[in-house]
Amino acid sequence: MTNLKQALNQPRGSKDSYNWLVISLIKALAVICCVMIAVFFIIRIVPGDPAKMILGEYSTPEALKSMHHTLGLDLPLWEQFMRFLKTLFTQGDTGNSIVMGTSTRELIMQRAPVTLLLIVMACVLAIFVSLLFATVAATHKDKLLDHLIRIFPTITLGMPIFWVGLLLILLFSVRLGWFPVGGVSEGWIGALHSLALPAITVAFSQIPTLVRSLRAQMLEVLESDFVVTLKAAGIPSRVILFKHVLRNSALPTLMLMGVNISYLIGGTLVVEQVFGIKGIGSLLFTSISKRDFPVIQGIALYCALAVVIISLLIEIISWWLDPRTKGKQ
């Protein structure tokens, strides 16, 4: 695999490179457009009337009709969609919350820091544990440690993420008292301590696939000719492992991480509900129960935008490290 120095020396201003970048950007924009259309129309298929949610079950038909007019729900669907697009492109928002009357963007930005911190913690934890497990498994091939680590993904892949969260709460919060049952404490130290269990829960869903992928790549590199040559030259095994094997094995796992980023964000939203964290996830579930269309649309679009941007960045980094991966993601 081409290393970073070799990749940097290769010409990147070629027509093919620019064409590939333009095509990647067009694909990203197409995904965002599809999400906008899907979110708008699918939400309106779900049974439930936002006006009745606001006014109550015993509201009169006249009151419901007036509320529909106020919310713009009595307009034809295509006209509602055009209003939605106009608000989105002119204000960067999906409108005001039907229930709270506040800008959707403001509501999401208030909850975003907690969710972003949880995602970052889960990513760091998943990468660290995956590197540790995969390295141990690859360097102890077909031994006891390797078999134990290989069994781990097989068992954990079938565990629902919310069930794992509940087990961790029962063990480390209720029984041992090491972590709070739910919520987020004030201050950085308190926040990190409160989000430790949720981060472990989210990372738990990502670790099995990352370990399996990285272990397979490391074994392939360890058995390659250039590693045999380095060992014959008397280079220490530790230097070979960290300087050559991990570097050449990390790229496919990085690409896999980019593919799994959507699952990680989705898992974070579910885990927030399990641990009672007031982040974007709890806002999403509350909005769904109350049929708050603008908030649901805003969260879906912001999450989709984050997934597309992160995936595009990982794709660009992967190509920068090894131009042969261009178009293979």
Disulfide bonds with the S-S distance in Angstrom:
none
